[in-house]
Amino acid sequence: MSFKVGDVMIKNVVTVDADATVKEAAEIMNKHEIGCLVVMKGKKLVGILTERDMLKRVLGESRNPEKTKASEIMTTPVITTSPTTDLVKAAKLMFENNVKKLPVVSKGKLVGIVTLTDLARFQPQIIRLLKRIIDENTPKRMKKVIDYYIV
């Protein structure tokens, strides 16, 4: 049986408006104890904002988090997937694009999010596959997830 992204995705995606400040975004992340937010402009997905974005593009550049908008530091374009995507294909998509989080979109609408950790936790055989496709170009942050879940 082949599992799909829709089987493991988180359906209640926490989002932030593109015009929100980085400080507001950080408060939302802290409140929900999460490491990323999907950035929306109205009902349209326009980016993804991660802790790493905040570290590199706000703290690393000494920008004011109360004046910097989420849209100024978010990662874009966003790599997305569909709920019907096979988990192995989703994992390959993450590695090909060096991302750990994929917003899930159906008919142009945000319906969930899936992370590398979700995939690794859900299906041990995906870990074996990921271990085979890791190479010297794979970022350390992605290797850490795989190493953590390998028994």
Protein Blocks (a to p, Z undefined) as FASTA:
>chain_A
ZZdfklmmcfbdcdddfkbcfklmmmmmmmnopabdcddehjacfbdcdfklmmmmmmmn
opafklpcfklmmccddddddfklcfklmmmmmmmnopabdcddeehiafbdcdfklmmm
mmmmlmmmmmmmpcfklcfklmmmmmmmpZZ
